[in-house]
Amino acid sequence: MPTWGPVVAAFLVPGSGYVILARPMRGLVMIFWMCIFGYITFRLSSANISLIGRFSGGIAVWVISVLEVHQLTRKKRTGQAHN
């Protein structure tokens, strides 16, 4: 499996990298936290903040999930067991 496949999928569609790696519940949990933190930062920020800034909590969780998919893909590729 190429390393970039699940990572690109996770970047384009949040949570899909986990589905490709056969961990769909983890993807669902990450989408849940993206929505929660995106909503919190949206509600706590003022109207003069950019759209990216208003949803920064959800974007941060999305970036963390892409990085985690990359790490899991590398571990799976080298033959290490992932937790």
PDB file of N, CA, C and O in Angstrom:
ATOM      1  N   MET A   1       0.856  -1.173   0.000  1.00  0.00           N
ATOM      2  CA  MET A   1       0.000   0.000   0.000  1.00  0.00           C
ATOM      3  C   MET A   1       0.901   1.235   0.000  1.00  0.00           C
ATOM      4  O   MET A   1       1.802   1.337   0.833  1.00  0.00           O
ATOM      5  N   PRO A   2       0.674   2.169  -0.916  1.00  0.00           N
ATOM      6  CA  PRO A   2       1.504   3.371  -0.913  1.00  0.00           C
ATOM      7  C   PRO A   2       1.203   4.241   0.299  1.00  0.00           C
ATOM      8  O   PRO A   2       0.068   4.313   0.772  1.00  0.00           O
ATOM      9  N   THR A   3       2.237   4.894   0.783  1.00  0.00           N
ATOM     10  CA  THR A   3       2.092   5.730   1.967  1.00  0.00           C
ATOM     11  C   THR A   3       1.185   6.917   1.710  1.00  0.00           C
ATOM     12  O   THR A   3       0.475   7.350   2.618  1.00  0.00           O
ATOM     13  N   TRP A   4       1.187   7.446   0.525  1.00  0.00           N
ATOM     14  CA  TRP A   4       0.451   8.673   0.250  1.00  0.00           C
ATOM     15  C   TRP A   4      -1.037   8.462   0.041  1.00  0.00           C
ATOM     16  O   TRP A   4      -1.799   9.423   0.154  1.00  0.00           O
ATOM     17  N   GLY A   5      -1.486   7.257  -0.258  1.00  0.00           N
ATOM     18  CA  GLY A   5      -2.903   7.007  -0.546  1.00  0.00           C
ATOM     19  C   GLY A   5      -3.848   7.375   0.589  1.00  0.00           C
ATOM     20  O   GLY A   5      -4.712   8.233   0.405  1.00  0.00           O
ATOM     21  N   PRO A   6      -3.710   6.754   1.754  1.00  0.00           N
ATOM     22  CA  PRO A   6      -4.595   7.114   2.866  1.00  0.00           C
ATOM     23  C   PRO A   6      -4.395   8.548   3.355  1.00  0.00           C
ATOM     24  O   PRO A   6      -5.336   9.178   3.838  1.00  0.00           O
ATOM     25  N   VAL A   7      -3.180   9.058   3.232  1.00  0.00           N
ATOM     26  CA  VAL A   7      -2.905  10.427   3.694  1.00  0.00           C
ATOM     27  C   VAL A   7      -3.620  11.437   2.800  1.00  0.00           C
ATOM     28  O   VAL A   7      -4.225  12.388   3.294  1.00  0.00           O
ATOM     29  N   VAL A   8      -3.553  11.235   1.510  1.00  0.00           N
ATOM     30  CA  VAL A   8      -4.259  12.131   0.578  1.00  0.00           C
ATOM     31  C   VAL A   8      -5.767  12.036   0.792  1.00  0.00           C
ATOM     32  O   VAL A   8      -6.470  13.046   0.771  1.00  0.00           O
ATOM     33  N   ALA A   9      -6.254  10.820   0.997  1.00  0.00           N
ATOM     34  CA  ALA A   9      -7.686  10.644   1.253  1.00  0.00           C
ATOM     35  C   ALA A   9      -8.104  11.347   2.540  1.00  0.00           C
ATOM     36  O   ALA A   9      -9.162  11.975   2.590  1.00  0.00           O
ATOM     37  N   ALA A  10      -7.280  11.242   3.580  1.00  0.00           N
ATOM     38  CA  ALA A  10      -7.586  11.906   4.856  1.00  0.00           C
ATOM     39  C   ALA A  10      -7.531  13.417   4.717  1.00  0.00           C
ATOM     40  O   ALA A  10      -8.259  14.132   5.406  1.00  0.00           O
ATOM     41  N   PHE A  11      -6.680  13.906   3.839  1.00  0.00           N
ATOM     42  CA  PHE A  11      -6.591  15.347   3.612  1.00  0.00           C
ATOM     43  C   PHE A  11      -7.802  15.861   2.848  1.00  0.00           C
ATOM     44  O   PHE A  11      -8.315  16.939   3.149  1.00  0.00           O
ATOM     45  N   LEU A  12      -8.261  15.102   1.869  1.00  0.00           N
ATOM     46  CA  LEU A  12      -9.384  15.544   1.049  1.00  0.00           C
ATOM     47  C   LEU A  12     -10.733  15.355   1.729  1.00  0.00           C
ATOM     48  O   LEU A  12     -11.590  16.237   1.677  1.00  0.00           O
ATOM     49  N   VAL A  13     -10.918  14.203   2.366  1.00  0.00           N
ATOM     50  CA  VAL A  13     -12.183  13.900   3.043  1.00  0.00           C
ATOM     51  C   VAL A  13     -11.849  13.479   4.473  1.00  0.00           C
ATOM     52  O   VAL A  13     -11.327  12.383   4.680  1.00  0.00           O
ATOM     53  N   PRO A  14     -12.134  14.319   5.453  1.00  0.00           N
ATOM     54  CA  PRO A  14     -11.784  13.981   6.835  1.00  0.00           C
ATOM     55  C   PRO A  14     -12.363  12.640   7.272  1.00  0.00           C
ATOM     56  O   PRO A  14     -13.546  12.365   7.070  1.00  0.00           O
ATOM     57  N   GLY A  15     -11.519  11.815   7.870  1.00  0.00           N
ATOM     58  CA  GLY A  15     -11.936  10.517   8.367  1.00  0.00           C
ATOM     59  C   GLY A  15     -11.770   9.375   7.383  1.00  0.00           C
ATOM     60  O   GLY A  15     -11.798   8.212   7.787  1.00  0.00           O
ATOM     61  N   SER A  16     -11.600   9.672   6.110  1.00  0.00           N
ATOM     62  CA  SER A  16     -11.529   8.603   5.117  1.00  0.00           C
ATOM     63  C   SER A  16     -10.217   7.825   5.174  1.00  0.00           C
ATOM     64  O   SER A  16     -10.181   6.654   4.795  1.00  0.00           O
ATOM     65  N   GLY A  17      -9.165   8.443   5.630  1.00  0.00           N
ATOM     66  CA  GLY A  17      -7.897   7.730   5.761  1.00  0.00           C
ATOM     67  C   GLY A  17      -7.989   6.595   6.759  1.00  0.00           C
ATOM     68  O   GLY A  17      -7.393   5.536   6.561  1.00  0.00           O
ATOM     69  N   TYR A  18      -8.735   6.813   7.831  1.00  0.00           N
ATOM     70  CA  TYR A  18      -8.943   5.760   8.816  1.00  0.00           C
ATOM     71  C   TYR A  18      -9.761   4.614   8.232  1.00  0.00           C
ATOM     72  O   TYR A  18      -9.515   3.451   8.553  1.00  0.00           O
ATOM     73  N   VAL A  19     -10.726   4.929   7.382  1.00  0.00           N
ATOM     74  CA  VAL A  19     -11.539   3.883   6.750  1.00  0.00           C
ATOM     75  C   VAL A  19     -10.653   3.025   5.851  1.00  0.00           C
ATOM     76  O   VAL A  19     -10.787   1.801   5.836  1.00  0.00           O
ATOM     77  N   ILE A  20      -9.755   3.654   5.106  1.00  0.00           N
ATOM     78  CA  ILE A  20      -8.846   2.910   4.240  1.00  0.00           C
ATOM     79  C   ILE A  20      -7.933   2.016   5.070  1.00  0.00           C
ATOM     80  O   ILE A  20      -7.575   0.920   4.637  1.00  0.00           O
ATOM     81  N   LEU A  21      -7.553   2.479   6.260  1.00  0.00           N
ATOM     82  CA  LEU A  21      -6.690   1.696   7.145  1.00  0.00           C
ATOM     83  C   LEU A  21      -7.477   0.726   8.023  1.00  0.00           C
ATOM     84  O   LEU A  21      -6.924   0.167   8.970  1.00  0.00           O
ATOM     85  N   ALA A  22      -8.750   0.518   7.723  1.00  0.00           N
ATOM     86  CA  ALA A  22      -9.639  -0.408   8.434  1.00  0.00           C
ATOM     87  C   ALA A  22      -9.847  -0.012   9.891  1.00  0.00           C
ATOM     88  O   ALA A  22      -9.902  -0.869  10.773  1.00  0.00           O
ATOM     89  N   ARG A  23      -9.962   1.296  10.141  1.00  0.00           N
ATOM     90  CA  ARG A  23     -10.264   1.807  11.477  1.00  0.00           C
ATOM     91  C   ARG A  23     -11.390   2.836  11.395  1.00  0.00           C
ATOM     92  O   ARG A  23     -11.186   3.998  11.749  1.00  0.00           O
ATOM     93  N   PRO A  24     -12.573   2.428  10.933  1.00  0.00           N
ATOM     94  CA  PRO A  24     -13.644   3.406  10.700  1.00  0.00           C
ATOM     95  C   PRO A  24     -14.160   4.079  11.971  1.00  0.00           C
ATOM     96  O   PRO A  24     -14.579   5.235  11.919  1.00  0.00           O
ATOM     97  N   MET A  25     -14.139   3.393  13.096  1.00  0.00           N
ATOM     98  CA  MET A  25     -14.607   4.019  14.340  1.00  0.00           C
ATOM     99  C   MET A  25     -13.695   5.159  14.756  1.00  0.00           C
ATOM    100  O   MET A  25     -14.164   6.173  15.273  1.00  0.00           O
ATOM    101  N   ARG A  26     -12.407   5.004  14.537  1.00  0.00           N
ATOM    102  CA  ARG A  26     -11.463   6.085  14.853  1.00  0.00           C
ATOM    103  C   ARG A  26     -11.751   7.298  13.959  1.00  0.00           C
ATOM    104  O   ARG A  26     -11.695   8.438  14.419  1.00  0.00           O
ATOM    105  N   GLY A  27     -12.053   7.053  12.706  1.00  0.00           N
ATOM    106  CA  GLY A  27     -12.406   8.144  11.802  1.00  0.00           C
ATOM    107  C   GLY A  27     -13.678   8.852  12.242  1.00  0.00           C
ATOM    108  O   GLY A  27     -13.765  10.078  12.168  1.00  0.00           O
ATOM    109  N   LEU A  28     -14.657   8.093  12.696  1.00  0.00           N
ATOM    110  CA  LEU A  28     -15.905   8.687  13.171  1.00  0.00           C
ATOM    111  C   LEU A  28     -15.676   9.524  14.426  1.00  0.00           C
ATOM    112  O   LEU A  28     -16.269  10.592  14.579  1.00  0.00           O
ATOM    113  N   VAL A  29     -14.824   9.044  15.316  1.00  0.00           N
ATOM    114  CA  VAL A  29     -14.499   9.794  16.528  1.00  0.00           C
ATOM    115  C   VAL A  29     -13.802  11.104  16.173  1.00  0.00           C
ATOM    116  O   VAL A  29     -14.106  12.144  16.757  1.00  0.00           O
ATOM    117  N   MET A  30     -12.877  11.064  15.226  1.00  0.00           N
ATOM    118  CA  MET A  30     -12.175  12.281  14.829  1.00  0.00           C
ATOM    119  C   MET A  30     -13.130  13.282  14.182  1.00  0.00           C
ATOM    120  O   MET A  30     -13.015  14.484  14.419  1.00  0.00           O
ATOM    121  N   ILE A  31     -14.066  12.804  13.373  1.00  0.00           N
ATOM    122  CA  ILE A  31     -15.054  13.705  12.773  1.00  0.00           C
ATOM    123  C   ILE A  31     -15.922  14.334  13.858  1.00  0.00           C
ATOM    124  O   ILE A  31     -16.250  15.519  13.787  1.00  0.00           O
ATOM    125  N   PHE A  32     -16.293  13.544  14.858  1.00  0.00           N
ATOM    126  CA  PHE A  32     -17.068  14.063  15.982  1.00  0.00           C
ATOM    127  C   PHE A  32     -16.322  15.205  16.669  1.00  0.00           C
ATOM    128  O   PHE A  32     -16.899  16.263  16.918  1.00  0.00           O
ATOM    129  N   TRP A  33     -15.037  14.993  16.978  1.00  0.00           N
ATOM    130  CA  TRP A  33     -14.259  16.032  17.663  1.00  0.00           C
ATOM    131  C   TRP A  33     -14.010  17.247  16.769  1.00  0.00           C
ATOM    132  O   TRP A  33     -13.933  18.373  17.261  1.00  0.00           O
ATOM    133  N   MET A  34     -13.886  17.027  15.464  1.00  0.00           N
ATOM    134  CA  MET A  34     -13.760  18.159  14.539  1.00  0.00           C
ATOM    135  C   MET A  34     -14.997  19.040  14.619  1.00  0.00           C
ATOM    136  O   MET A  34     -14.896  20.266  14.673  1.00  0.00           O
ATOM    137  N   CYS A  35     -16.152  18.411  14.624  1.00  0.00           N
ATOM    138  CA  CYS A  35     -17.404  19.171  14.702  1.00  0.00           C
ATOM    139  C   CYS A  35     -17.535  19.892  16.036  1.00  0.00           C
ATOM    140  O   CYS A  35     -17.924  21.060  16.076  1.00  0.00           O
ATOM    141  N   ILE A  36     -17.216  19.213  17.113  1.00  0.00           N
ATOM    142  CA  ILE A  36     -17.338  19.826  18.441  1.00  0.00           C
ATOM    143  C   ILE A  36     -16.409  21.021  18.580  1.00  0.00           C
ATOM    144  O   ILE A  36     -16.851  22.101  18.970  1.00  0.00           O
ATOM    145  N   PHE A  37     -15.123  20.847  18.266  1.00  0.00           N
ATOM    146  CA  PHE A  37     -14.173  21.946  18.432  1.00  0.00           C
ATOM    147  C   PHE A  37     -14.399  23.051  17.405  1.00  0.00           C
ATOM    148  O   PHE A  37     -14.177  24.224  17.706  1.00  0.00           O
ATOM    149  N   GLY A  38     -14.835  22.695  16.202  1.00  0.00           N
ATOM    150  CA  GLY A  38     -15.195  23.723  15.229  1.00  0.00           C
ATOM    151  C   GLY A  38     -16.361  24.563  15.709  1.00  0.00           C
ATOM    152  O   GLY A  38     -16.360  25.783  15.547  1.00  0.00           O
ATOM    153  N   TYR A  39     -17.358  23.916  16.299  1.00  0.00           N
ATOM    154  CA  TYR A  39     -18.512  24.641  16.833  1.00  0.00           C
ATOM    155  C   TYR A  39     -18.105  25.540  18.004  1.00  0.00           C
ATOM    156  O   TYR A  39     -18.548  26.685  18.094  1.00  0.00           O
ATOM    157  N   ILE A  40     -17.272  25.024  18.888  1.00  0.00           N
ATOM    158  CA  ILE A  40     -16.841  25.814  20.058  1.00  0.00           C
ATOM    159  C   ILE A  40     -16.084  27.056  19.615  1.00  0.00           C
ATOM    160  O   ILE A  40     -16.375  28.160  20.077  1.00  0.00           O
ATOM    161  N   THR A  41     -15.107  26.884  18.715  1.00  0.00           N
ATOM    162  CA  THR A  41     -14.342  28.057  18.286  1.00  0.00           C
ATOM    163  C   THR A  41     -15.199  29.012  17.456  1.00  0.00           C
ATOM    164  O   THR A  41     -14.986  30.224  17.496  1.00  0.00           O
ATOM    165  N   PHE A  42     -16.153  28.486  16.711  1.00  0.00           N
ATOM    166  CA  PHE A  42     -17.052  29.360  15.963  1.00  0.00           C
ATOM    167  C   PHE A  42     -17.887  30.214  16.902  1.00  0.00           C
ATOM    168  O   PHE A  42     -18.056  31.413  16.681  1.00  0.00           O
ATOM    169  N   ARG A  43     -18.404  29.595  17.944  1.00  0.00           N
ATOM    170  CA  ARG A  43     -19.260  30.333  18.888  1.00  0.00           C
ATOM    171  C   ARG A  43     -18.468  31.313  19.759  1.00  0.00           C
ATOM    172  O   ARG A  43     -19.002  32.346  20.164  1.00  0.00           O
ATOM    173  N   LEU A  44     -17.208  31.004  20.048  1.00  0.00           N
ATOM    174  CA  LEU A  44     -16.416  31.864  20.927  1.00  0.00           C
ATOM    175  C   LEU A  44     -15.717  33.009  20.198  1.00  0.00           C
ATOM    176  O   LEU A  44     -15.278  33.965  20.836  1.00  0.00           O
ATOM    177  N   SER A  45     -15.608  32.927  18.879  1.00  0.00           N
ATOM    178  CA  SER A  45     -14.912  33.981  18.135  1.00  0.00           C
ATOM    179  C   SER A  45     -15.904  35.061  17.699  1.00  0.00           C
ATOM    180  O   SER A  45     -17.111  34.834  17.604  1.00  0.00           O
ATOM    181  N   SER A  46     -15.350  36.234  17.442  1.00  0.00           N
ATOM    182  CA  SER A  46     -16.213  37.339  17.018  1.00  0.00           C
ATOM    183  C   SER A  46     -16.441  37.294  15.509  1.00  0.00           C
ATOM    184  O   SER A  46     -15.781  36.538  14.796  1.00  0.00           O
ATOM    185  N   ALA A  47     -17.359  38.090  15.040  1.00  0.00           N
ATOM    186  CA  ALA A  47     -17.755  38.068  13.635  1.00  0.00           C
ATOM    187  C   ALA A  47     -16.683  38.633  12.707  1.00  0.00           C
ATOM    188  O   ALA A  47     -16.716  38.361  11.507  1.00  0.00           O
ATOM    189  N   ASN A  48     -15.743  39.404  13.223  1.00  0.00           N
ATOM    190  CA  ASN A  48     -14.724  40.003  12.361  1.00  0.00           C
ATOM    191  C   ASN A  48     -13.517  39.082  12.148  1.00  0.00           C
ATOM    192  O   ASN A  48     -12.554  39.485  11.494  1.00  0.00           O
ATOM    193  N   ILE A  49     -13.546  37.873  12.677  1.00  0.00           N
ATOM    194  CA  ILE A  49     -12.486  36.885  12.470  1.00  0.00           C
ATOM    195  C   ILE A  49     -12.766  36.140  11.163  1.00  0.00           C
ATOM    196  O   ILE A  49     -13.922  35.917  10.805  1.00  0.00           O
ATOM    197  N   SER A  50     -11.705  35.761  10.456  1.00  0.00           N
ATOM    198  CA  SER A  50     -11.885  35.043   9.191  1.00  0.00           C
ATOM    199  C   SER A  50     -12.556  33.685   9.429  1.00  0.00           C
ATOM    200  O   SER A  50     -12.599  33.190  10.555  1.00  0.00           O
ATOM    201  N   LEU A  51     -13.073  33.101   8.356  1.00  0.00           N
ATOM    202  CA  LEU A  51     -13.770  31.820   8.452  1.00  0.00           C
ATOM    203  C   LEU A  51     -12.837  30.715   8.941  1.00  0.00           C
ATOM    204  O   LEU A  51     -13.240  29.861   9.730  1.00  0.00           O
ATOM    205  N   ILE A  52     -11.597  30.735   8.474  1.00  0.00           N
ATOM    206  CA  ILE A  52     -10.614  29.744   8.933  1.00  0.00           C
ATOM    207  C   ILE A  52     -10.355  29.916  10.419  1.00  0.00           C
ATOM    208  O   ILE A  52     -10.253  28.930  11.149  1.00  0.00           O
ATOM    209  N   GLY A  53     -10.249  31.137  10.868  1.00  0.00           N
ATOM    210  CA  GLY A  53     -10.048  31.397  12.288  1.00  0.00           C
ATOM    211  C   GLY A  53     -11.231  30.995  13.132  1.00  0.00           C
ATOM    212  O   GLY A  53     -11.064  30.541  14.264  1.00  0.00           O
ATOM    213  N   ARG A  54     -12.420  31.156  12.598  1.00  0.00           N
ATOM    214  CA  ARG A  54     -13.618  30.805  13.354  1.00  0.00           C
ATOM    215  C   ARG A  54     -13.764  29.303  13.526  1.00  0.00           C
ATOM    216  O   ARG A  54     -14.320  28.853  14.528  1.00  0.00           O
ATOM    217  N   PHE A  55     -13.279  28.517  12.573  1.00  0.00           N
ATOM    218  CA  PHE A  55     -13.358  27.058  12.658  1.00  0.00           C
ATOM    219  C   PHE A  55     -12.003  26.437  12.995  1.00  0.00           C
ATOM    220  O   PHE A  55     -11.780  25.263  12.699  1.00  0.00           O
ATOM    221  N   SER A  56     -11.109  27.187  13.599  1.00  0.00           N
ATOM    222  CA  SER A  56      -9.736  26.721  13.824  1.00  0.00           C
ATOM    223  C   SER A  56      -9.655  25.490  14.726  1.00  0.00           C
ATOM    224  O   SER A  56      -8.734  24.690  14.566  1.00  0.00           O
ATOM    225  N   GLY A  57     -10.566  25.313  15.646  1.00  0.00           N
ATOM    226  CA  GLY A  57     -10.555  24.122  16.492  1.00  0.00           C
ATOM    227  C   GLY A  57     -10.776  22.855  15.682  1.00  0.00           C
ATOM    228  O   GLY A  57     -10.072  21.862  15.869  1.00  0.00           O
ATOM    229  N   GLY A  58     -11.739  22.886  14.795  1.00  0.00           N
ATOM    230  CA  GLY A  58     -11.997  21.739  13.936  1.00  0.00           C
ATOM    231  C   GLY A  58     -10.880  21.498  12.942  1.00  0.00           C
ATOM    232  O   GLY A  58     -10.540  20.352  12.648  1.00  0.00           O
ATOM    233  N   ILE A  59     -10.309  22.571  12.425  1.00  0.00           N
ATOM    234  CA  ILE A  59      -9.189  22.445  11.489  1.00  0.00           C
ATOM    235  C   ILE A  59      -7.982  21.843  12.178  1.00  0.00           C
ATOM    236  O   ILE A  59      -7.264  21.042  11.581  1.00  0.00           O
ATOM    237  N   ALA A  60      -7.749  22.217  13.425  1.00  0.00           N
ATOM    238  CA  ALA A  60      -6.616  21.653  14.178  1.00  0.00           C
ATOM    239  C   ALA A  60      -6.778  20.147  14.368  1.00  0.00           C
ATOM    240  O   ALA A  60      -5.809  19.402  14.219  1.00  0.00           O
ATOM    241  N   VAL A  61      -7.968  19.696  14.690  1.00  0.00           N
ATOM    242  CA  VAL A  61      -8.210  18.259  14.848  1.00  0.00           C
ATOM    243  C   VAL A  61      -8.050  17.553  13.510  1.00  0.00           C
ATOM    244  O   VAL A  61      -7.549  16.429  13.466  1.00  0.00           O
ATOM    245  N   TRP A  62      -8.466  18.188  12.418  1.00  0.00           N
ATOM    246  CA  TRP A  62      -8.316  17.615  11.079  1.00  0.00           C
ATOM    247  C   TRP A  62      -6.837  17.422  10.744  1.00  0.00           C
ATOM    248  O   TRP A  62      -6.447  16.376  10.224  1.00  0.00           O
ATOM    249  N   VAL A  63      -6.013  18.432  11.043  1.00  0.00           N
ATOM    250  CA  VAL A  63      -4.573  18.319  10.781  1.00  0.00           C
ATOM    251  C   VAL A  63      -3.963  17.197  11.619  1.00  0.00           C
ATOM    252  O   VAL A  63      -3.136  16.432  11.123  1.00  0.00           O
ATOM    253  N   ILE A  64      -4.361  17.098  12.869  1.00  0.00           N
ATOM    254  CA  ILE A  64      -3.856  16.032  13.737  1.00  0.00           C
ATOM    255  C   ILE A  64      -4.256  14.667  13.185  1.00  0.00           C
ATOM    256  O   ILE A  64      -3.467  13.723  13.238  1.00  0.00           O
ATOM    257  N   SER A  65      -5.474  14.556  12.656  1.00  0.00           N
ATOM    258  CA  SER A  65      -5.907  13.266  12.111  1.00  0.00           C
ATOM    259  C   SER A  65      -5.120  12.905  10.856  1.00  0.00           C
ATOM    260  O   SER A  65      -4.803  11.734  10.649  1.00  0.00           O
ATOM    261  N   VAL A  66      -4.797  13.889  10.013  1.00  0.00           N
ATOM    262  CA  VAL A  66      -3.987  13.607   8.820  1.00  0.00           C
ATOM    263  C   VAL A  66      -2.597  13.131   9.236  1.00  0.00           C
ATOM    264  O   VAL A  66      -2.059  12.189   8.655  1.00  0.00           O
ATOM    265  N   LEU A  67      -2.022  13.779  10.236  1.00  0.00           N
ATOM    266  CA  LEU A  67      -0.703  13.366  10.724  1.00  0.00           C
ATOM    267  C   LEU A  67      -0.744  11.965  11.334  1.00  0.00           C
ATOM    268  O   LEU A  67       0.191  11.182  11.163  1.00  0.00           O
ATOM    269  N   GLU A  68      -1.825  11.654  12.044  1.00  0.00           N
ATOM    270  CA  GLU A  68      -1.943  10.324  12.633  1.00  0.00           C
ATOM    271  C   GLU A  68      -2.128   9.250  11.560  1.00  0.00           C
ATOM    272  O   GLU A  68      -1.576   8.157  11.685  1.00  0.00           O
ATOM    273  N   VAL A  69      -2.886   9.543  10.524  1.00  0.00           N
ATOM    274  CA  VAL A  69      -3.042   8.589   9.420  1.00  0.00           C
ATOM    275  C   VAL A  69      -1.691   8.339   8.757  1.00  0.00           C
ATOM    276  O   VAL A  69      -1.374   7.204   8.401  1.00  0.00           O
ATOM    277  N   HIS A  70      -0.904   9.383   8.591  1.00  0.00           N
ATOM    278  CA  HIS A  70       0.438   9.214   8.019  1.00  0.00           C
ATOM    279  C   HIS A  70       1.292   8.314   8.904  1.00  0.00           C
ATOM    280  O   HIS A  70       1.990   7.431   8.406  1.00  0.00           O
ATOM    281  N   GLN A  71       1.241   8.536  10.208  1.00  0.00           N
ATOM    282  CA  GLN A  71       2.018   7.710  11.141  1.00  0.00           C
ATOM    283  C   GLN A  71       1.543   6.254  11.101  1.00  0.00           C
ATOM    284  O   GLN A  71       2.370   5.342  11.068  1.00  0.00           O
ATOM    285  N   LEU A  72       0.247   6.024  11.103  1.00  0.00           N
ATOM    286  CA  LEU A  72      -0.288   4.657  11.057  1.00  0.00           C
ATOM    287  C   LEU A  72       0.071   3.965   9.746  1.00  0.00           C
ATOM    288  O   LEU A  72       0.360   2.769   9.727  1.00  0.00           O
ATOM    289  N   THR A  73       0.050   4.719   8.659  1.00  0.00           N
ATOM    290  CA  THR A  73       0.401   4.147   7.361  1.00  0.00           C
ATOM    291  C   THR A  73       1.867   3.746   7.326  1.00  0.00           C
ATOM    292  O   THR A  73       2.210   2.681   6.811  1.00  0.00           O
ATOM    293  N   ARG A  74       2.726   4.588   7.869  1.00  0.00           N
ATOM    294  CA  ARG A  74       4.155   4.254   7.910  1.00  0.00           C
ATOM    295  C   ARG A  74       4.403   3.029   8.775  1.00  0.00           C
ATOM    296  O   ARG A  74       5.200   2.166   8.406  1.00  0.00           O
ATOM    297  N   LYS A  75       3.734   2.938   9.920  1.00  0.00           N
ATOM    298  CA  LYS A  75       3.901   1.773  10.789  1.00  0.00           C
ATOM    299  C   LYS A  75       3.409   0.506  10.106  1.00  0.00           C
ATOM    300  O   LYS A  75       4.045  -0.543  10.206  1.00  0.00           O
ATOM    301  N   LYS A  76       2.280   0.601   9.414  1.00  0.00           N
ATOM    302  CA  LYS A  76       1.743  -0.558   8.728  1.00  0.00           C
ATOM    303  C   LYS A  76       2.654  -0.977   7.585  1.00  0.00           C
ATOM    304  O   LYS A  76       2.817  -2.168   7.323  1.00  0.00           O
ATOM    305  N   ARG A  77       3.241  -0.014   6.912  1.00  0.00           N
ATOM    306  CA  ARG A  77       4.127  -0.302   5.795  1.00  0.00           C
ATOM    307  C   ARG A  77       5.417  -0.974   6.258  1.00  0.00           C
ATOM    308  O   ARG A  77       5.927  -1.859   5.570  1.00  0.00           O
ATOM    309  N   THR A  78       5.956  -0.571   7.414  1.00  0.00           N
ATOM    310  CA  THR A  78       7.197  -1.169   7.909  1.00  0.00           C
ATOM    311  C   THR A  78       6.947  -2.463   8.659  1.00  0.00           C
ATOM    312  O   THR A  78       7.897  -3.138   9.053  1.00  0.00           O
ATOM    313  N   GLY A  79       5.681  -2.826   8.864  1.00  0.00           N
ATOM    314  CA  GLY A  79       5.371  -4.110   9.500  1.00  0.00           C
ATOM    315  C   GLY A  79       5.175  -4.030  10.998  1.00  0.00           C
ATOM    316  O   GLY A  79       5.000  -5.061  11.648  1.00  0.00           O
ATOM    317  N   GLN A  80       5.200  -2.836  11.563  1.00  0.00           N
ATOM    318  CA  GLN A  80       4.968  -2.707  13.002  1.00  0.00           C
ATOM    319  C   GLN A  80       3.461  -2.768  13.255  1.00  0.00           C
ATOM    320  O   GLN A  80       2.656  -2.341  12.426  1.00  0.00           O
ATOM    321  N   ALA A  81       3.109  -3.300  14.400  1.00  0.00           N
ATOM    322  CA  ALA A  81       1.706  -3.346  14.796  1.00  0.00           C
ATOM    323  C   ALA A  81       1.302  -1.979  15.313  1.00  0.00           C
ATOM    324  O   ALA A  81       2.051  -1.357  16.067  1.00  0.00           O
ATOM    325  N   HIS A  82       0.121  -1.497  14.917  1.00  0.00           N
ATOM    326  CA  HIS A  82      -0.349  -0.211  15.421  1.00  0.00           C
ATOM    327  C   HIS A  82      -1.461  -0.448  16.438  1.00  0.00           C
ATOM    328  O   HIS A  82      -2.195  -1.434  16.378  1.00  0.00           O
ATOM    329  N   ASN A  83      -1.555   0.490  17.370  1.00  0.00           N
ATOM    330  CA  ASN A  83      -2.536   0.371  18.457  1.00  0.00           C
ATOM    331  C   ASN A  83      -3.798   1.067  18.093  1.00  0.00           C
ATOM    332  O   ASN A  83      -4.746   1.079  18.878  1.00  0.00           O
TER     333      ASN A  83
END
